[in-house]
Amino acid sequence: MKERYHKQKILFICQNFWPENFRSTDVVNNLIDAGNIVEVLTSNPNYPEGKIYKGYEWYNFKSEKYKKKIIIHRVPTIPRGKSNYFFIFFNYLSFIVFGSLVGAYKLRKKKFDVILVFASSPIFQIIVGYVIKLFKNAKLVTWVQDLWPENLIALNIIKNKFFINIIGHLTSLTYNLSDILIAQSFSFKKLLKKRSKRKIYYLPNFAENFNKTKLRKYRNKKFVIMYAGNIGKAQKLITLIKAAQKIKYNKKLLIRIFGDGVELKKLKEYKHQNKVNNVEFHNKLPSSKIYKEYKKANALYLSLAKNKFLNFTIPAKLQTYFSLSKPIIASASGETKKIIHQSKAGYCSNPEDIPALTKNILKILNNKNAKIKHFEKNSKKYFLNNFDRGLIVSKLNKILRD
């Protein structure tokens, strides 16, 4: 039974939103399903291809409706380009500038109870929320998805200590523009407490919202381990490819990778050069189709690069895997490793530890069906107790009303 709430008028701010494939869209859908009225301020879609999507223009500042229930306000956007930090910088800057100026003008006649910033990179998009808050007398809440400057250090975007210190000081000031901060992991919460005097809550991300149609039972000829999503530096998927190479003689195994990203070309080159014949690459698929592929897989893979800051996060992919009631194979430490061990839903080796990952893959390949069923049962149980949509949206509504 749905919990009833007093309707809140929420302005949701995030640089990336539908039709880009980001969890921000799920957050808004969940808030609306819980009885809130939500409008979105965002950029023109250009991720990950780096160019403005067909049907949009960089200078577009029109509003549109998504699924006849979400009003989306767009602001002019400098496209990020493909793996070019110069253009990415101006892409970030354009949202902060146009979001603050054009956004404030577009919304001048609107009233909101809460402004919620879904703060993946860049963290400075909080400034957009703060500028609009000054005119709206509304509470500003920020759900922190990426830690800055730690995220920049982890991805080797900035190495100069002087610049890192400046960005660290600026981000601390930026965090304190909010009235309330939400941390997506306990590690985030600890760090934010050192930087901000604001009230801080822990709240994990939602699992991806699938239209869960009933599927016929599918029996794989091989044991399929699947990954779907961004193929970037943070994911370090080369660890999986190298592990697959070590056991390419094993006829039971098939690894399927769906998605796109800056590292995809390198992975394909490594596969070709080393004749890794047990790995398949596929294009990214829409939510309706990727769900079917997830359900057909025997186990799901998750990895992070070897960096303590990256491993402070709980990748939203982990919640999705639990929601699918699948065994999990992971190469990660920190929060992710802790959760997989607690859940007893699979195996987790340290980041970039190829021998340990290889051993875990062989272990799950040799597991009897009863053990796989046990992993599936534990995965479902952990999801219901910790990441269930109803639990998270209920907590989020309470935080927004605090």
N, C-alpha and C positions, 0 to 999 in steps of 0.2 A: 504493500500500500504506500502511495506517495505521501511524503511528509508535506504539509502545507506551510507556506511561508507568506509573510507580508511582502507584496511585490516591491522590489527595489528597482529603481531606474539606474542602470549601470552603463557607463561609458567604458568600453574595453579597448585598450590601446596595445597594439603589437605591430611591429614592422612587417611581419609575414603572416598572411592569412589566406583563406580560400581565394583562388583555386590552387595556390601553392599547398603542398602537402605538409602541413604543420599541425601540431597538437592544439594550437590556439583555436582552431575551428571547433574541435571537440569540446574545449572548455566552454565556449560560448553556447554551443548546443545544449550542454548539460545545465548551464545556468538558466537558460530559457525553459528547459524541461522542468526545472525546479520552481518555475513560476515567476521568474524575474523578467524585466524588460531590458533588453541589451541592444546597444548600438556599437558599431565598431569603427575605429579610426585606424587606417592602415595605409600602406604604400600601394603602388601599382605592381602587380605580380611580375617577378623576373628571376626567381630562384628555382632550380640551381643553374639553369642554362645561361644566366647572366645577361639576357636580353628581355625586353618587355614582351609579355605574352600577346599573342594575336587577339585583336579586339580591344586592346588598351593602347594608350600612348603615354610617353614619359611625362607629358604636361597635363595629363588627365586629372581633374579634381572633382569629378562628378560623383554622385552617390548612386548606389544600386542596391537591389534586394537579393538576398540569398535564401533559397527555399521558401520564398514568400513570407519570411518571418524575421530576418536579420537585415537591418539597414547598415550598409557598409559605406563609409565615407572615405574616398581615396584622396591622396595628396600627391602632387608632382614628385617624380622619383627619378634619380639618376641611376641607370642600371648598373649592376655590380660587375659586369664583365665575367670572364671565365678565369678564375684563379689569379686575379690581378689585384694586389693589395691596394694599389693606387685608386682604382675604381671602387673597390669595396669601401675604402675610407670615405669617398665622396657619396657613395650609396648610403652609408650610415648617416653622414652629415646631412644629406638632403632630407632624410626623414625627420631628423631633429629640427631642422630649420623650417621646412614646409609643414611638418606636423604641428609645430608650435604656432606659426603665423597663419597658414591657410586653415589648419584645423580649428584654431580658436575663432576665426572669422566664420567658418561654415557652421559652427556649433553655437554661435552667439545667442540664438533664441531658444536653445535647448536647456532643459534642467535635468540634473543628475544627482542622485543620492551618493553614489560612489564612482570613483574613477579607478579602474583596475588595470594596471600595466602588467602585461605578461612579458617579463624581462629576460628573454633570450638575448643574444648579442644583437646590437650593442646595448650595454647597460644604461647608456646615456639617454635612451629613449624615455627614461623616467622624467627627463626634463620636459618632454612634451606634456606628460600628465600634470606636472607641476604648474606649467604656464596656464593650462586650461583650468586647473584647480583655483588659481588666483581669481578667475572671473566667475567661477561657478559656486564657490563656497561649499565644495563637496570634499568628502574624505578621499585621500589618495592612498591606495593599497598597491604594493608591488609584490608580485610572485616571482622570486628570483630563480631563473633557470640556468644561468651561466654566471660564474664568479669572475669578476674582473679585479685586478689584472691577471689572476691565476690562469684564466682561460687563454690569454695571449701568451703567457710564458709556456704553458703546456704544449701549445701548437707551434712554438718557435716563431711566432709572429714578431715579437719584440724581445731582444736580448740585452739591450743597453740598460744597465741598472738605474741610470739617472732618469730615463724616460719611464721605466717601470715604477719608480718611486713617485714621479709626478702623476702618472695615471692612477696609482694606488691612492694618493691623496684626493684626487678629483672624484674617484669612485666612492670614497668614504663620504665626501660631501654630498654626492648624488644620492646615495642610499638614504641619507638623513633628510632628503626632501620629502620622503614618504611619511605618512602617519603610521602605517603598519607595514611590516615586511613579512613575507611568507617564504620560508626556506623549503626547497624540494627534497632535502635530505638532512639528517641530523648533523652531518659534517658541515654543511652549509650554515646551519643554525649556529654552530659553535663559532665559526669564523665571523658571521654577521654580528654576533654579540660583541665581538672585539672592536667592530667598526661603527656600530650604530647604537644610539640610546633609545631607539624606537622599540615598540613592542614587536616581538618576533615569534611567529608560529611555525611549527613543522607541518607540512602537508605534501604528500607525494603526488606525482602527476597521475592523471587518468590513463587507463589503458586506451588503446585506439578503439574507436567506436565502429564496430562492424555491423552490417545488416546480416545477422546470423541466420541465413536460410538453411534449411535442412539439406544436407548433402548425402549422396549415396556413399556407402562404405567403399573405400578405395584401398586396394592392397598393392603395395610397392614390390617390385621385383628385387629392389635393393633397399638397404637402409638409408633413407634420405635425411641428411642434416641440412637445414635451410637457414639462410640469412636474407633479410629484405630490408632495404633502407639506404641511408647515405653511405657512400663508399669514400670516406675522407681520411685525413691523417689521424684523427682521434680514434677511429674504429680499428686501425691497424690490422686490416683483414689479411695482410700478407702472412701473418702468423698462422691463419687457418690454411692458406694455400701451401705453405711450407710443410705443415703437418700432413696435409693430404698427399704431398709428394712422397713423404717418408713411407706411406702405406698404400701407394698406388697399385701395388701388387694385389691388394685385398679386393676381391671381386664383389664383396657385400656392400661396399660404401659408395654413395653418390652424394656430392655436395652441390647444392643449387644456390646461387647467389643472384638476387634480384635487386636492381637499383642502378644508381648513377652517382658520380662524384669525381673529385679531382684525382683519386688514386686508381680509378678503374683501368685506365690505359696501362699503368705499371703492372697491375695484377694480371691483365690479359697477356702482356709481354712475358711475364715470368712463367705463366702457364704454358705458353707456346714454346719458349726456350727450353723448359725442363720437362716437356711432354707430360704434364699433370693431367692424365686422362679421366680422373674421377671428379673433376670440377666442371660445372656448367655455369655460364653467365647468361642472364636474361635481362631484358629491359625492365624498368620500373613499371608496375601495374597499378591501376586504380584500386581503391579499397575493396570494392566488391569482388574483384578477381584475385587479389593477393590473399584474401581470406580463404579462398578455396585451396590455394597453394599451401598456406600454413596448415590447414587441416589435413592435407595429404601427406605432409612431412612426418617423419618419425620422431625427430628432435629438432630443436631450434637453437641457433648459435648467436652468441653475443660476445663482443670483445671491446676492450679499451686499450689504448697505448700505455706504455709503462711510464706513468707520471702520477705522482701522488695527488695533484690537483684535479686531474681528470677523474680519478677514482674516488673523489669526494662526492661525485654525483651519483644519482640513481637514474640511469638511462630510462626514459619512458618506455623504451622497447621491452624492458624487463617486465613491467606491469602487463604489457600486451601478451607476452609469452605466458605469464601465469593465467591470464584470462582465457587463453586457448587450451589450458589444461594439458600442456605438452612438457616432456622432459627437456631440460635446459643444459646445454654445454656452453661453458663460458671461459674466457681468458680475461680475468679482471681481478682487481684487489679491492680493498676498501669496502664501501657500502654494498656493492654488487656481490662480492664474495661472501660477505656476512649474511646477506639475505638468502642466497642460494644454499648455504650451509644450514641456516635456520629452517628453511622450508623442506630440506631433504628431497628436492625436486630434480636433482641432477648432479653434475660434476662441474667444479670450477678450479682451474689452474691459474697461476699467476700470469700477469700480462706478459706477452711476448715470449713465454716459456714454451718453446716448440716441442721439446721432448715430453713435457708434462701433458700438454694438450693431446699429443699423439697417443700417449698412454690412456688418457680419458676417452678418446674416440674408440680405441680398441676395446676398452672396458665396456662401453655402452653397446658396441657391436656384438660383443659376446654375452651380453645379458640375456637371460631367459625372458620370455614374454611376461611372466608374473612380476619381474623386477621393473619392467617398463610400465606396466599397469600401476605399480606402486608409486613410481615417479609422477605419473599422470594424476593420480588421486591426491598426492601431496601438493602438486601444483595448484589444483583447483581449490583445495582447502586453504592454502596460504592466501590465494587471491581473495576468497570470500571473507577471510578474517582481517585482511590488511589493505587491499586495494580495490575493494568493491566500489563501483560507481556511486551507489547510494550513500555509502559511508563518507566518501570524499566530498561529494557535493553538499552533504549536510554540514560537514565541518567548514567548508568554504563559505557557505551562506552565513553561518554563525560568525565567522571572522569578519566578513564584510559588514555585518550589522554591529560589530563590537564598537 
